[in-house]
Amino acid sequence: MLTDFTLTPLGDRAVLVRLGTTIDDATHRRVRAVCAHLGAHPVPGTIELVPAFASVAVHYDPARVPNETNGKGASPYARFAAAVGAAISDLGDEELPPPRTVEIPVCYGGAFGPDLESVARAHELSTEDAIQLHSGGTYSVYMLGFAPGFAYLGGLPEALVTPRRPEPRTAVPAGSVGIGGSQTGIYPLVSPGGWQLIGRTPLRMFDAEREPPTALAVGDRVRFRPIEPNEFERMAAPP
């Protein structure tokens, strides 16, 4: 039963469901469970669900929130928040849908990963060991944010936890795989960024013309597969 959550207004058209204060698998499972349940059984008035590390924002249209008899005189927010709370109060993470596993090919080091050597050196590792560690794990997509399709991945080995760069780059190439603290992620578009770049994937992580436009979704499992530069070029070439 889900009891340790709080509901707070997020502006005048959203309810923020707080499910924890830490970034970990247990909190992530609660986030996924709430999203799965409210997605399958939406509270009347719901427009969109936006999951984050430890919360879910439930956006709603105040004009579409039913004016129940027992809620007469209450604000649309109060009625909607009460309905959301009632909908998830007896929820357990056993209702989670099975995760999808996505393999991401990555060319590590060199021009594709200019920070790989410094990351390895900071942990007294060879670059080969750093690649093996990064590509040997299975990661969870905790949330999408910062840029369209940017997936924050949990599960980075402790031996690779590395602070962000002291000075962010002004333009990180699309597909760059980076480390930022205890997380790893993939830049979907050319953008500024301060994460340590250790490799790059030839896959398009965001495409506005594709449905869905993002290659990854919250709850996905991700595995990285090392590839050579020639395979990168072949995969990146236009069809």
BELPEMO-V844393 format. One line per field, one symbol per residue. ss: DSSP state (H for helix, E for strand, - for the rest). psi: psi as a letter, one per 30 degrees, with the letter a starting at -180 (. if undefined). burial: # if it has 16 or more other C-alpha atoms within 10 Angstrom, else .. A space follows every 10 residues. Layout:
ss=???
psi=???
burial=???
This chain:
ss=-----EEEE- ---EEEEE-- ----HHHHHH HHHHHHHHHH -----EEEEE E---EEEEEE -HHH----HH H----HHHHH HHHHHHHH-- --HHH----- EEEEEEEE-- -----HHHHH HH----HHHH HHHHHH--EE EEEE------ EEEE---HHH -E------EE EE---EEEEE E-EEEE---- EEE--EEEEE -----E---- ---E------ EEEEEE--HH HHHHHH---
psi=kjfillklki aggkkjjkga gljleeeeee eeeeeeefef ikkkfkekkj kaeglkkjkl jefgkkilef gkflleeeee eeeeeeeffg klgfgklklk kkkjkkjkab ffifgeeeee efghlleeee eeeefflklk jelkaeljgj kjklgkkefg jkllkfjllf jkkkfkklkj bglllkjflk llkgljjfak kfkjfkjffl jlfkfllkfl kkkkjkllee eeeeffkk.
burial=......#... ..######## ......#### ########.. .##.##..#. ########## ##..##.... .....##.## #.###.##.. ###..#.... ...######. .##.###.## ....#.#..# #.###..### ####...### #######..# ##.##..... .######### #########. ..######## ######.... ...####### ######..#. .#.......
